[in-house]
Amino acid sequence: MTISDPLEDVLRRLGAKLSAWQVRALYLGAHASADLELGPQHLLPEILGDAEVGEHEQDARENLGVLLSPWNELTEAARKGVRLSTMPAVTAASTVDELRALAERRAAEIDAFMTGLGAGGDLDDLEPDEQPYHFLATTQSLLEGLDKQLARWTKADLPTLRATLSTTTSAIEDAMTEALRIGATLRREQIAELRGQVISKPKPGRNEPCPCGSGRKWKRCCGAAS
């Protein structure tokens, strides 16, 4: 059983705003954030809207367990590289409606990813041409505008469009993977900076009170070993 099966069931029962594959993309976007404090609990309003988590305490606890469990599972997926949700294979016999559904899903996944990223405030200071975020935003616009293009495609053109959408999916996955790499790097830099602030804290003078709170002088307490 995939992680989306119980998740989809809970989302459906709660009348959530998002489907399982949108939640996955939302969590991936949050994983790309540089915010050290951002967690899945902060994203529940995006997922549920005004819906209650459960009818009673036990029900709410079980539902929360399902809603939050993909977060940790996607931590490993983020390190290996993003793979977007799968859909039935598109073939030369596929209809325009099937191709439109694929394009709409990819656009919605980008939207959810960027929402997760923005939950940490990472989109506030971005330059308009900063990669890979600019690529994702541009691709989303192209996918959302695909309806007009599809209206002009003939049956003979569908294999070409299928290949285009397949290539686009790979490019989106690569851009999301790069965003995750950037986020991980920024978080590591913040952690290193915080550790450095602790390590570089000035040492008390020999006759100053020891910072451990013992009431003794530094040279007679923690400073004696140094």
N, C-alpha and C positions, 0 to 999 in steps of 0.2 A: 504493500500500500504506500502510495506517495504521500509526502507531507501535505499536499494540497487537498487530499480527500477529507480528512476530519476537519481541516480548516474551512473548506468550502461548505461543509455541512453546518458548522457553527455560524458562519457568516450568513448563510441563507436563513437559518432559524432566527437570528437576531435582526434580520432586515438591514444588514450593513450596507454602507455606501459602495464598498469595493468588493471585487471578487478575489479569489485566492491568488490569481496570477498578478493582480494589481497590488495586493498586499506584499507579495514577494518583491516586486519592483520598488515599492515604497521603502521596504526595509533595506534593500540594496542601496538605495539613494542615501538613506540615513547612515549606512556603513561608510559611505564616501565622505561624510561630514567630518570636519576637523574638531567639532565640539566634543570634548571628552565626557561630558555629562549626558549627552543625548542617548536615550534608550527607547525600546519599543513602547514603553508605557506612555511616552510623550506623543506617540502617533495614534493612539486609540481614538481621539476625536476625528481624525482624518478617516479612520476605518469605519467607525460606528455612527458618526454623526451624533444625533440625539438619542440613539437607541440605548437601552439598558444592557448591561453586560450579562445579566441573568435575572431570573424571577426571584431567586432567594440566594442566600450566601453560598451554599454548596454549589448551586448551579453556576453562579458567577465565578467561583474559584475554578471550577472545571473549564468553563469557557475561556477564562483568562489564560489558563495553562495551554490551551490549544492555540489561542491567538498569539501568544508570546513565544511559543516553542520554535517557530521557524527562524526567529532572530539568531539564535545560537547556531542552528544548522546552516544558515546562510553565511555565517562568519567564515567557515571553511570554504564555502563556495566562492566567496569574494576573493579569497587568496588564490584559488585555482583559475579564476576567470569567469566572467558572467556568461550565463546561458539563459536566454529568454525563454518564455513559455513555448511549448511545442503545440502545433496545431496539425490537423490532418494534412497529409502531404498534398501539395498543389501540383497537379499534372496538366498536361496539354488539354485534358478533358474538363478541367475545372471551369466553373462559371465565373463571370465577372463578380457576382455577389460573394463568392468564396475568397477571391483575391481582395475585394474591398474589406471583408471582415479581417483578413490578415493585416492589411495596412492600418485599419482602425485600431486593432489590438496593439500593434507596435507603437502607434502614436500615443495610446493611453498608457503604455508601459513607460515611455519617456516622461510623460506628464507625472506619473506616480513617482518615478525615480527622482525627478527634479523637485517634487514636493518633499520627499524624504530628505534630500540634500538641503533644501531651503529651511527645513525645520531646525537646523543647527545654525542658521544665519549665514551659511556659506555663500549664498547668492547675493548678499547685500553689497559686497565690495568687489565683485567681479568686473573685470573690464569687458566691454562688449565683444571683443574678438578673442577672448581667452579660451583656449582649448582645454579639455574636450567639450566644455559646456556649450560653447557656441555651436559646435557641430551638432550636438543633440537637439538644441533649440531649433536650428535650421532644418534638420531632418524631420522633426516633429511637424513643422509647418508644411513641408513638402508632402508628408504622408496624409496630413489632414486635408490637403488640397487635391488629393489623388482622385476624388470622386469625379471631378470634371474631366480628368484625363481618361479615366476608365470608360466614361460615356462615349469616347471616341475610338476606343480600341475595338478591333474586330477579333473574331475567333482565332484567326491566324496569328495575331499578335500576342496571344496569351502566353505562349512559352517564353517569349522575350520578357514579358512583364513578370512572369514567375521568377526568372533568373535575376531580374533587377531587384525584386523584393527579397530574394534570398541573399544577394550581395549586401543589400541595405541592412538586413538583420545582422549579418556578421559585423558590419561596420559599427552598428549601434552597440553591439556587445563589446567590441574592442574599445569604443569610447567610454562606455560605462566602466570597464575594467581599468582603464587609465585614470578615470575619476576616482575609483576606489584606491588605486595606488597613490595618487596625490593626497587623498584624505589620510591614508595610513602614515605617509611621510610627515604630514603636518602634525598629526597626533604624537608621533614619536618625538618630533622636535619640541613640542610643548612639554612632554613628559621629561625630556632631557633638561630643558630649561628649568623646570620646577625642581628637579633633583639638584641641579647646579646651584640654585638659590639656597638650598638647604646645606649643601656641602661647603659652599663658599661663605657661610655665615661667619662673621669675624669672631675670633677667639677672645674670650674675656682676658683682661689683664690679670697678672698673678695674684694681686691683692684684692681683686674685685669679687663680689659674691658669685658663687658657682650657680650657673643657670639651672642646675638640676633642682634647686629649691631646698637644698639641705641646710642653708644658713651659714655654711662654712665658706672660707675663701677658696677661690679656684685652685690655688697652688696646694691646698690641703685636702682637696676633694677630687673631682674628676680630672683636674689638671696634674695630679701627682704622678699619674702614669706617663705623662708626656714630658 
